[in-house]
């Protein structure tokens, strides 16, 4: 099990990102988007998939699908986690035990994460056969966080309770670029024998074998509903909320110094809204998030979902608009914090008929449409959201449920696509 550390900071990684493998290569440039969530035989996935996480060089894509035909021998009837080599076209299932047995429960309900070099894949799973349990598998429905090592084949349970059992991980997790640090929400009672049954934020150092509780500012009757870890492992953002509604608080933590800053604040006081969809730049300086509340900045409208970027160094917050209008969603920062991918809606009356992904250069103000269809315009149907940047922000993985992006898309389901940005 991991040793809980109190009052001791997590060491900051040396270097912001893991160096790229000398033998890896990015996909060859093409004239348009590439559908990257495919089966081991190169066919479309009939039941579709989620968006894909990417390695730093864009060679490997990790994704989740409940389709039984992605790889041969998938008979568990559950959602699984896969990694596709975009250069070779091979696909492997990674939510397996260390002896290669398939999971006996669903995995990847909250997405998958892959390390910068493609070695480690993190995911959540309700399966109880993926790792050893000191006192036997727990009873009832539990979910935990796992990391699979693609080099050794070993699968490690990361969310480990004080007694070696389940930590009752809840709803959220993240992993640093080198796979060393894993953040998640879990039961404080299970993790450290604390009184009550609250979900708090923890960061595990897999190399040192320690777990640190980070969310020390959570009121007694609140719980942590989301965590986001910077790629270099130096910063954590977490959202805490009251179980019966009311305001949410977004906190930004320097794991080296322990300093915590309230992000969704006006004149030092928390707003009444609901921050969500949090992403961080690789060094943790910038935070993007959506919020539904009274205005975080004076010019933003009240009581609508709006997208913001917070600079933790200056303490300033920027409201993000598209063609002068707000209401954007699914914000995703590039590793250097310069680019922001986001989703806009196309409406017919009160109905949303399509979503499109754009990328804004926050320094120059230049915006480009990403989800450009075969006809040359934006999507006219289907949802879309950015999933991951790669190659210094030059590649973007996107989830889309539209059939208009590539020829032969007939599965009527969502897929992961790779776009090369201009």
Secondary structure, 3 states (H helix, E strand, C coil): CCEEECCCCCCCCCCCCCCCCCCCCCCCCCCCCEECCECCCCCECCCCCCCCEECCCCCEEEEEECCCCCCCCCCCCCCEEEEEECCCCCEEECCECCCCCECCCCEEEEEEEECCCCCEEEEEECCCCCCCCCCCCCCCCCCEEEEEECCCCCEEECCECCCCCECCCCCCEEECCCCCEEEEEEEHHHHHCCCCCCEEEEEEECCCCEEEECCCCCCCCEEEEEEEECCCCCEEEEEEEECCCCCEEEEEEECCCCCEEECCEECCEECCCCCEEEEECCCCCEEEEEEEECCCCCCCCCCEEEEEEEECCCCEEEEECECCECCCEEEEECCCCCEEEEEEEEEECCEEEEEEEEEEECCCCCEEECCECCCCCECCCECEEEEEEEHHHCEEEEEECCCCCCCCCCCCCCEEEEEECC
